[in-house]
Amino acid sequence: MITEKIGKRIRELRKETGLSQEKFAAKIGMDRTYYASVELGRRNISIINLEKIAQGLGMSLADMFLGI
């Protein structure tokens, strides 16, 4: 499922930052439980929230989706 692929990619990129889910979610202004469900592929996340995550990772949406 695409939501699982996106979640896996986001999780990998977040881990590269060295931040926990809780710290990363706080950094981007997102509830930790919502963010965790994104990483697990359980959310049909909006493009606005995908952009928040990409900005928090310091990359473009296009780069965030590389390899999916």
VENCORRA-V467246 format. One record per residue. N is the residue number from 1. D_CENTER is the distance of its C-alpha to the mean C-alpha in Angstrom with 2 decimals. Layout:
n=<N/N>
d_center=<D_CENTER/D_CENTER>
This chain:
n=<1/2/3/4/5/6/7/8/9/10/11/12/13/14/15/16/17/18/19/20/21/22/23/24/25/26/27/28/29/30/31/32/33/34/35/36/37/38/39/40/41/42/43/44/45/46/47/48/49/50/51/52/53/54/55/56/57/58/59/60/61/62/63/64/65/66/67/68>
d_center=<15.83/13.32/10.78/11.17/10.97/7.70/6.35/8.54/7.61/4.03/6.31/8.99/7.85/7.11/10.43/12.07/11.81/13.68/11.98/11.88/9.40/12.07/12.50/9.03/8.86/12.39/11.83/9.84/12.16/10.28/12.05/11.10/12.28/10.36/6.97/8.67/9.75/6.57/6.22/9.91/10.01/12.14/10.93/12.02/9.48/11.32/11.23/11.57/8.37/6.62/8.99/8.32/4.88/7.05/9.87/8.66/8.31/11.64/11.46/12.21/10.53/13.20/12.42/8.76/10.49/13.34/14.50/13.20>
